Amino acid sequence: MFLKSICVTLILLTTSFVFAQETKEYKIHTIAFYNLENLFDPEDDPITFDDDRTPKGKDHWTYKMYTHKVKNMARTISEIGEDLTANSPAILGVAEIENRKVLEDLVNDPNLRPKDYGIVHFDSPDRRGIDVALLYQNALFKVKTYNKHKLVIYDRNTAKRVFTRDQLLVSGYLDGDLLHIIVNHWPSRRGGEARSRYKREKAAALNKKIMDSIFAVDPYAKIITMGDLNDNPNDSSVKKILVAKQYRKNIKIKGLYNPMAKLAKKGLGSLAWRDQWSLFDQIIISKNFLDTDYSSYRYYKAGVFNPEYLITPTGKYKGYPFRSYTNGAYTGGYSDHFPVYIYLIKQKK
């Protein structure tokens, strides 16, 4: 059921590697996404509905719990892709964070501080105050521009606006290669998958609009859209609106490839609910990552990061992601989602 460490026919040479049957050397970096499951500080924000995550709130959320949670998140992030790259992710999208302060605490944890992560973050209109953000190693990725795109949705029954997360667009250079990265956290399935589907389809339409605006300037643009989509690779928002395909073959220019679709088909997931696995956390890439000219960064492979310590060891939820809060109590765990990642490779000169 779980994705183990991917078998690799590569020989590591410090931060580069070579194909077993070739002598060419390649640089490799991890690009990842992680839903941090309500990474809130214990302070009460009078503007948002964060009362539960305070010492006097329903969750009795204390500084001790918060500090331990940050430490757990930092440890996990530091190890994503490490077995192949000997490094933590060069670029990491995150969701379910409360504010910039929690991100600063996260990147300053001893597990991550040596990596010198930069932060791109905006406060979103989400009523609970949860946002998305992008973290990046300053030595590896140079930010060029960034902005947020509002997702405007109106409830079909009340006609009132549904306040949800913005979509974050960051453009920058990874070792000279211009990448455009969109970080998402699409509306949940609250009220049922079918009844809430139109919200995620609206989110997908906005995502496609952002990508189309980039492609209008450069049809060969390297775009990565990532996030907790609250939909699987085969759902209409991803398959029909984004038109993100499972197979590389016949993807045309401006087209999208979804490496998570094959993982989902194998039964792999990033979260579990009622004994059913879903792969809501996805990283989707544009066609130019699929070319075989490795003079610039290309896609190598994808995975779900789920080492044993991220898995609930016992009890009713044995085998599920080891979340940090359940049944009204802090568990000392990590998140109700596993991180997902892709590797990008580039031939060394």
PyMOL commands that set and color helices and strands:
alter all, ss='L'
color gray80, all
select helices_A, chain A and resi 51-53+63-79+82-85+100-107+113-115+193-217+236-241+260-265+287-290+308-310
alter helices_A, ss='H'
color red, helices_A
select strands_A, chain A and resi 10-13+16-19+25-39+91-97+117-121+131-137+141-149+153-154+161-162+167-174+177-185+222-228+244-245+256-257+271-273+276-278+281-286+298-304+325-326+329-330+340-347
alter strands_A, ss='S'
color yellow, strands_A
deselect
rebuild
show_as cartoon
